[in-house]
Amino acid sequence: MTIVKTVFSHTHVLRLLITRDLSSRYKGTMLGIFWLFLQPLMMVVVYSFVFSVIMKVRIPGMDNSYDFALYLMAAMMPFFAFQDAILAASNSLFTGSSLLHKSTLPALLIPLVPMLTTVVTEIVALVVIVLATFLLLKQVSWYLLLLPVLILIRLCLSIALGYMVATLSVFIQDLRQALGLLLTVLMFLTPIVYPVSMIPAEFIPMNNLNPMYHLLDAYRAVILRGEMPDIGLVYVAGFSIVLLFLGIYFFQKSIARAKDFV
């Protein structure tokens, strides 16, 4: 596969670019790279306090006062990683235009760098959530070993859509402005801030077609429920692989023309 060969032949360059991308995010801040840990930690604390202490929100079958906050964060953090990857990809050809025109670096890698960076931020966030689950709920499971698989599936889905968005954003300028809204709509259409039991029966078939629902539920399964993800994860994996091939094909066919507009 083209992307695999390209990645392995440019591993050192990718590592440098990802490090530079991470450093640029926190350049000039007092805490620097420690914000990677502080941001998800503060979100866990804030969500735990607001939803568990003030609002006293409960999920059926979950009685602990911190369950809802962890239930929310276990799905929200992977979704934020997906969202960040798509938004970064939409701007990648513009922010990386000098590399696109003046470098021998394959164009395929330019949108890939910011999308791979989200893996680092997601891993840090998941470590915080897993530790919070252990400390607050006294719960840990061997199924946590499946988290790298879930991260890989999430990354494949992000890259597949990211490559499409990267080139489409060049030709359709309004897309970059609309993406934030579209991703917000997707977040509220996916059972993240509410349980699937609240979805009206007539909309359940539509929800079952949503790959993000099955993927995020898999994160909750291994982190919170300590169980194997359901069969829906196989659907998401297959969907992501097929979409990845289509995304790469679309990018390679469009990039030559896209260069003229960047």
Summary of the structure (lengths in Angstrom):
residues: 262
radius of gyration: 19.2
end to end distance: 26.9
largest distance: 58.1
contacts: 817
relative contact order: 0.13
helix: 81%
strand: 1%
